[in-house]
Amino acid sequence: MKPQLAFDVGGTFTDFVLQDQQGRLHAMKRLTTYPDPTEACLAGLDELVAQTGVGWEELDRAVHGTTLGSNLVIERKAEGVALATTEGFRDVLAIGRQKRYQLYDLQIDKPRPLIDRTWIWEVPERVRADGSVWRPLDEAAARRAVAAMRERGVRSLAVSFLHSYANPAHERRFAELVAELAPGIELSLSSEVSPQFREYERTSTTVVNAYLIPAVREYLARLGEVLRRRGFQGGFWVMQSGGGLAAASTMARFPVRMIESGPAAGALIAARYGQLCGQPDLVAFDMGGTTAKLCLVTEGRPQTVDTFELHRVRLAPGSGIPMNVRSLDLVEIGAGGGSIARPELGTIQVGPDSAGSSPGPACYGRGGREPTVTDANLLLGYLDPQTFAGGGLRLDPEAARRAVGERVAAPLGLSLEEAAWGIHAMVNLNMELATRVVSIERGHDPRRLALVATGGCGPAHAVRLARALGIGTVLVPAAAGVASAIGLLAAEVRFEFSLSRLTAFDRISEAECEAIYAGMEREAKALLGQSPAAFVREVDLRYAGQGYELTVPYRHARSAFAELYARRYGMASPTEALEATTWRLAAVLGTPTVELPELPPGEGCPPRQRRAWFPELGGWADCKVHRREALVPGQRLDGPVVVEELHSTTVLPPGATAVVDRHGTLVVEPGSDR
């Protein structure tokens, strides 16, 4: 096989994986650098390539996942971003859906629009929902608007005219005027970015794309250029929110599709490990340094949504920034190793804010003073200060004691151990609530699911999380700390297209359907510059008169819709008329696979001993400490046990048992703490 590499930028750590010609996986972590993550990316890639002896020119491809997009939107740092919309619709972002995400909370504030009203221009024109022109584009007024944008210093412009999904002619002509009068302005047309109905969501999606384009295009171009200078000649791919890869050049045009780039890869590899262990239904649990991400996987495939919200307030629907792009159905909360703990109203509050990589947790010795989850885990004896991160980052227990003792234990009148355990338990509770969202609220009983734990912190918390939810099996893959980077190598090359055409599904002819999909296939070939290996067709259906729809495969759409509707809502009608709203096409260019190496047989090595805090045993107790690389297939571990590896630590509390499978995965029965 040809060697390949992947690198995933997280809020605290950047993960790297290289698979060589023999299929061996080589991994490492580096602290993410701010404000430019490229610095850590290149330093880590250079080190990993040098360690493995693989030449840059030998690499077949490089796959990248990044949190750059979501960070830019959440931090609202972009400048010179504007919106052009139909006259009379200037306030579409501010009005939104006119809903309060918490109906009875009088203190809430609606999400502030990404673009201030003073940076929104109205253009006289109007297209009806059927695509007919009610008011032609006023080109004189359009020219004046473009001139005003140029004078204001607009760098990136979102164009979202009413019903442009049905007839994009006005948007395209306006784009021509912008190219003529202000060629330096980057353009995002809603008819290209999100040709779907529902004006607010389509405009919001296009605005986010415009918000990201300048920074993401520069970032990807710079990264690609430095890779080429090192001799890299392979393909440069970027992970999309929906779990598929796309060329970096394509993502530079549609960066809104990569806003959940990094978290998607973790769910993909969790699904792969679940299949290997005979667990197709599971919760993918990825806890890193800044956040915890959870995703439901059913029948071996992560669940997806076609509209998702970024930066929700307390996970409440309607509280975030909506985007009409295919995304894995992720719940992401501020619960990571760097999440900051503080006393609040006599209790311990953990997160959502994080110490990140700079300064990081207090125990990192980089100037941080705030107590974090990692500081608590160190004080509980779960982490070894000498071997953390493979010994590349020595932890300072005394700094952790000061931070937890002075800022949590003393104000609450707790001992140091009680405070540290309280932090550990509280972050587990936060993640338990999020797990219920992705399981119970999706119609699945968590007791019938497995839990796959990845990320640098996930394995330390997974078993107790599973116990709280009644989950009977926990899978902790080998190299769990860099699993998202491995997941990048397992993703297929795939790009999604969509088009809203509201029609009675029972009355539309096969020829009309074929014409819709044929148009999208031509668009796919033109955009991707090649003919995909396969096309996957889907359609959004609803019962006539309803306001929301479900996405189902186009083949046998009616029966698929009835089955999904019944599973989601408890019943379905075999006779009710169906309405199609949006037609979807996935262009699949290839499905590369990452080879997951198997453990060789062996005798194993005797464990070390260490004292750690286990409330199940009344406090401090001796536990066995195993090195992950010394485990052999079939080996059984009985808690209390700590398993250390280069990039993560697994904690098996008393009552838990684990067996090592042929791929090195710990197959854990959580047991009970009673």
N, C-alpha and C positions, 0 to 999 in steps of 0.2 A: 504494500500500500504506500501511497505517497504521504509524506509528513504534512501535518497541518497544525495550525495553532489558533487559539482563541483567547481573548482577553476581555474581561468584564469589569467596568468601572462602577464601584459602589460608593455609597456615601462616606464610608470609613476606609475600606480596603479595595484595592484593585487586584483581581484574581487572574492568573495566567495558567494555561494548560497547553502543552505541546504533545502531540502524538507522533512518535517516530515511525520509521519504516517497519519496525517489528511489532507495531501496535501498542508499545508501552506508553503509558501516560506519565508525563513529567509536569509537576505543578509547583506553583509558588504564589506568595502573596506579597503585596507592598502597600504601604499606607497611601491612600489617594492624595494627590497634591492639589492645592487650591491656590489661585483661582483657575489654573490651567491643568487639567488632569493628564494632558499629553506628556508632561514631564515624568510622572510615575509610569505611564504606559510604556514609553520608550526605554526607560531604565530597566524595567522588569523584562521586557521583550529581549533586550540585548543580553541581559544576564541569563535568561532561560535558554536562548539560542546558543550562547557560549557554553553553558553547562552540558547541553545535550550533544554538542558537536555537529548539529545539523546546519548546513549552510543556508543562508537566506534564499539563495537561488533555487534550493531544493524544495522549498515549501510550496505546496499546491494551492493553499488558500489561507487567508486570515479572516477570522470572524470576530466581530466586535459587538459588545453590548454596553450600553451606557445610560446613566441617569441624567445626562446633560440636559435633555429636553425638559423633563419634569422639573428639574431644579430651576431652569430659566423661567418657567411659567410660575412656579410657586414663589420664587424670589422677586418676580416682576422687574427684572433688570433690563429688559430690552428697551431701546429708545428709537424714536422715529417710526413707529408702527401706526398705520392709519387704516381706516375702513371706508370704502365707497359703497353706498347702498341706495336702494330705490327711494325716491322722494317720498317723504311721509313715514319712513321706517328708520329714522335716525336712532330711535331709542330701543331697538329690538334687543340689544344686549342687556340694557338696564331693566326692561320689562320682563324678559325671559318668559317663564310660564305663569307668572303672577301667582305663584304658590309659595307658601311658607313651609320650609322643610320641617319645622316643628310647630304644629298648628297652635298649640296652647302656650308656647314660650314667647312672651311679649318682648323679651330682651334680645332676640336674635337679629343679626344683620344679614341681608342677602349678600352673596358673593359679589365683590366689587368687580365690575367689568375690566378686562385686560386693557381696553382702550378707553381713554377719557372721551367724553362727548365732544370736546373741542377738536378732536382728531378724527371726527367722523364727518364725511361729506355726503350730501344727498345729491342724486343725479335724476333729473326728470326722465322717466321711462316706466313702462309697465307691461308685463307679460302675464296673461291669465294662466290658471292652473292647467289648462289643456294645451298650453304652448302657443296659443294665438296672441298676437300683439294688440294690446288695448291702447297703448301710447308709445309711439316710436321713440327711440333714443334721441334726446335733444343734444346733438353734437356740439353746438355752440356752448351750451351750459356745461357739457362734459369737458370741453377744452378749458373753460374758465376754472373748473374744479381742479383739473390736473395742474394748471399753472399755479393755483393757490397751494397745492400740495408741494410742488417743487420749491416754492418760495418758503414754505414752512420748514422744509428740510426732511420730508418723508423719505425714509429709506426702504421700507417694506410696506406693501399695500395689499390688503384683503379686499376682494371685490365680491359682493354677495347681493345680487339683484333678485327681486321677487320671482319665484318660479323659474329660475334659470336652469333647473334640472330638466324641465320640460322643453325649454328652448334657450340654448346658450348664446344666441346670436348677439344680444346686446352686450353681454359680458365680454365676448370675444372682440367686438368692435371697440369697446372701451379700452381693452388691453392694447389694441393697435394704436389708439390715441396716446396712451401712456408711453408706449415704446417710441412713438414719434416725438412727443413733447418733453418727456422726462425719462430718457433711456436708462438712467442710473437707478430707477426704482425697481425693486424686486416685486414680482407679482404673484399673487395666489388667487386663482379664480375658483369660486365655489363649484362651478360646473365641472371642474377637473378634480378638485380636492375632495368634494363630497356631494355628488350629484343626486341628492336625496331630498325628499320633502321634509317638512317641519322647519320653518324658517329660522327659529332661534338656534336649534342644534346645528343646522348647516352653517349659519353665520359664525357661531362660536368655533366650530371646527376649522373654518377657513381663517379666522382671526388667529387661532393658535398656530396654524401653519405659517402665517405671515410673521407671527411673533418669533418663531424659531429659525426661519430660513437664513437670515444673515449670519447668525452665530454658528449654526449647524453646518452650513455650507463651508464656511471658513475652517471650522474644526476638522471636518472630514477631508477637505482638500489638503490641509496641512499634514494631517496624519498619513494620508495616502502618499503624499510626496516624500515624507521622511522614510517611509517603508521602501519606496522605490529606490531612494538613494542608498539604502543598505543592500540593495541587490534583489529585493523581493519582486518576483515577476508573476505571482499567482493572482487569483481573484480576491478582491477586498469586499467582504460582505458585512451587512449590518442586520442585527436582529430587529424585527418589528414587534409591536405590542401583541399581535395575534399569534406569534410563535413561528412565523416564517421568516426566511432570510430574503434580503433584496440587495442588489448592488449598491455600493456606497453612492455612486453617481445618481441613482434613482432616489435614494433616501434624501439626498441634498435638495431635491425638488419637493418631496413630500415628507418633511421631518415630523409632522404630526403623527405619522404612523409608527414612529419609534419612541414615543413618549414613555411607554412602559417597556422599553427594550430589555433592560437587565432582568427584571423579575420574571419575564416570560420564560427565559431559558431554564430557570430553576424548576418550574412546573413541568417542562418537557422531560427533563432527565428524571424527575421523580416518577413520572408515568412510565418511563422505560424500566426503572428499577422495580416498580410495582409489577409490571408484566413478567419480568424475570423471576419474581418471587411468587407468582400466582395470585397477585393482589391487584386486579384491574380497577377496583373501586377504592379510592383513597383520597386523603387530603394531603396536598403537597404543602409542607411547612418549611419555609426558608427564613431563618432568622440570622441576620447579619449584624453589622456594627451599628447601623442606624435605624433600620426598620425590620419588621417581620411581615412576610408576604404569605398569604394562604390562598390556595386554589383547589377547587373540587375537580377530581378526575374520575370519570365514569367510563366503564368499558374500555379503559386504556387510553382515553383521550381527555385532555384538559378541557373544561367547559369554557365556552367563549361567549362574548356579548358583542353586539354591533353598535351599541352606544354605551360609553362609560364616562364616569366623572372623575376628574382629578382633584385631589385635595379636599375630600369631603370633610365636613365637620362632624366628629363623633360618628362616622360611618352613615350619616343620615342621607337618604336619597334626596336629590334636589339641592344639596348644599354645596356642591362642587362646580367645576367648570366642565360642561358636557362636550363630548366629541363623538361624531359619527364615524368611528373607525373600528374595524374588527380588533378586538383585544381579548386576551385571556381574562376570564371572570375572576379577577384578583381582588382580595381585600388586603389592603396595606395599612399598617398602623405603626405609630412611632414607638416601637418596642424592639430595641436592639442592644448589643453589648454596650454601646455608648449612651443609651438613654439615661437621662439625668433624674436622680431621685431627690425628693425634698419632702419635708413635713407639710401637711396641709390639713387644717381642721382636725388635728389630733391623729391623723392617719398618714400613711406613706403614699405619696403620689409618684409614679414613675412615667417619664416621658410627657408629651410626645417629643420634646426637644432633645437633641443629642449633642454630645461633646464632639462627635465626628472624629476626623483624623488629626485635626489641629484645633485645640491642643490635645484632644482625646481624653480618655478616662484619666483620673488622677494617677493611677498606677503605671501609666505609660511613661511618666517622668518627663513629660513635654510641656509642663507648665499648667496642666489642668488641675483645678481645685474642687470641681463639683463631683459628688459621689455618683457612680454609675453602676449599671448591672454587672459589668466586668469587674469593678472594684469589689462588689458584693461576692461574686463567685470566687474571686481570689481569696477573700477573707474566710469563706466557707470551706476552703481547702480543695475546691474542685479544679482549680488551675495551678499549674506549677510555674512559679515565677522564672525559673531557669530555662524551661523548655517551651514556653509559650511561643507560638508562631515559629516552631522549629529552632528556637533559641535566637532568632533574629531580632526579637524585641524583648528585652529583659524587663520584667515587671517589678515595681517597687511596692512591696507590701506595706511599708510604713506610710507611704503617701496615701494608700487606700485606707489605712486605719484612721489617719487624720481626717480625711474627707468624710468617711461614713460616720466616724465618731463625733466630730464637731458639728456636722450639718444635718444628721438624721438621728443618731442615737441620743445625744445629749438633749436636744430640744424635746424629744418624746419620752425621755426617761427610760430608755432601753439599754440593755447591754450591747456591746459591739456585735456579738453573734446574733442577737435577736433582731437588731437593725438590718444586718446583712441578709438574714433569712427573710425578713419582711420585704426587702427589695426584690429578692428572688421570687417570693411567693406572689407579690403584687404584679410583677411583669407577667407571670404565668396566668394570673387571673385576666389581665388585659387580653392575652392571646387566646384564652379560653372563650371569651366573648366573641372575638373575631372568628374563631373556628366554628362557633354556632351559627354565625351569619352565613358562612360558605357551605354549611351542611344542612342544618335544620331549616333555615330560611330558603334553601333550594329544594326542599322536599326530601332530604336524605337523613336517615338516622345515623349519627356518628358511630354508634355502637356496631354498625354493620360495615364500617369503613376501616381501612388501615391508615396509618400516619407515616409519611416519609419525611424524615428530618434532614435538612441540609442547611448550609450556611455555617459561618464560623461559630455561632452561638446556639444554633438550633439543637444539636445533639445533647447539649447540657441541660436543656429544659424539656425535651420532647417526652420523656417517659412520664414525668409528673403531669404534663399537659394531657397525655393520653389517659392517665388514670382518672383525672377530673371529668373527662368526657365519656368514660366507659369504653374507650377504643381498645380492642383486644390485641392488636399487632402494631408494632413500631418498626420501621425499617430505617436503619442508619447506614447509608452507602459508604464504602471506602472513599476517601478523599471528599467527604461531605462538605468540607469547608470551601472547596472550589467547584462544587457541583454545578453552579450556574455556568461557569466557563466550559465545563464538559458538555452541558446542555446546548451550548452554542454550536458545538460540533455535530450534535444529533439532529439539528433542525433542518427541515426541507426548504429548498429555495421556492418561494411562493409569493405571489402578489395578488391582492384582492381588488376586484372591481365591483361597482354597484350602480344601479340606475333605478330611480323611482318612476313607476308607471302604474297608477292606480286603475285597477280594472276588475271586473267580476271574473274570478278565476274559473268558474264553471262554464263561462261562455266564451272565453278566449280560445282561439283555434291553435292547433299545434304549429301551424305555419307562422302565426304571429309571435308565438313564444320563440321559435327558432330564429326569427328576425331580430328579436331583442338580444338573444345570446350571441348571434353572429356579429352584431354591431360591437358588443363588448369584446369579443374575440379579436376583431380587427384592431380595436383600441389597445388590447394587450400586446399584440405583435408589434404595433407601432411604438409603444412606450418601451417595451423590453428589448426591442431590436432583434428578436429571434422568435421562432415558433416554439411555444412551450411543449413539454412532453405530454402534458395532459391538462384538460380543463375540468373543473369540478363545478357543477351548477347547483345553486340553491335559490330559494324564493321565500320572501316574508309573507305569511298568510295570517288572516284573522277572520273571525266570523263577521259578516256584513253588519256594519253599525258599531263595531267595537273600535276602541281608540288605540289599542296596542296589538302587536303582532308577534308571531314566533317564526324563527328561521328554521326551515326544514329542507332536506334534499329535494331537488326538483323531480327526480324520478320517484314515482309513487307518493307524490306530495300530499294528497288528501289523507291517505292512511297514516303517513308519518306525522302529519299535523294532529290528527285525532289522537294518536298514541301519546305524543308529547303533551298535548293539551290536557289529556286525562291525567297524566302523571303529575303535571304542574298544578292543576286546579281540581282534580278529583273526578271529573266527568267530561264527556265530550258528546257532541251531537252528530249522528251519522247523516242527517238530512239538512242541517242548517247551511245556507249559502256561504261560500267562501269568497273573500276578497284578497287579491294580491296587491301589495303595496310597493315592494322593492325587490328587484331581481339582482341576484348576486352571482359572480363568477370568480373562481380562483384559478389563476394560471400557475401550474406547478411545473417548474423547470428541472427539478431533480430532487432526489431524496437521499442525500449522503448519510452514511451511518458511522457512528463512532464505535470502535471496537472496545468493549469493556473487558480488560484483561482478567484472567482467572488466577486465583492463588495457587501456587504450587503446594503439593503436600509437604508436611514437615512435622517436627516434634514439638514446636512451640518453645517458648522461653518462660522461666518462672517469673511471676510478677514481683514488683516492689510492694512495699507497704507505706501507707500514708494515713494520717489522721484527717478526717473530714467531718463536716457537720451534717448529721442526719437526724432530724427531729423524730423520725420513726423509731430511732434507737435511743432517744432521750438527749441527744446532743452530739458531742464529739465521739467518734468511734474509728477504729482501725478499718481500713478498706484496702483491697488489692488494687494496684495500678498496673495496667497492661499497656505495652506499646502496640499500636495498631498493626504495624508492619510485622510484628512477631506472631500474630495470630495465625492459625491454620484452619483449613476447612473442617467443619464438624466440631470445633472446640466449643465447649459450653462455659458460660460465665454466669455466676450467681451473685447478685447484688448483696451487699454494697460493693460496687466496682466502679473504677474510673478508667476509661480507655483513652489514651492520649495518642494523637497523631500530629503531623506537621501543622495542620491548619484548622483543627477543631478538637474538642474534648467531649467525650460522651460520658454521661453520668447515669449509672444504673443504681437506683436507690434500693434499700432492702426490700426483698420480695420480688424483684424483677429478675428475669432470667433471659439470657441471649445465647443464640447459636450462630456461629459464623458459617455463611454459605460459601459456595465455590467462587463467587465474585468478591468475597471479602465483606459482604453486607452483614451487619448485625441484625438478625431477626429476633426482635425483642418481644417477650410477653411481659407487659408492664406489671402484672400482679396487683396487689392491693397494699395500701399503707396501713391497713388495720391489722 
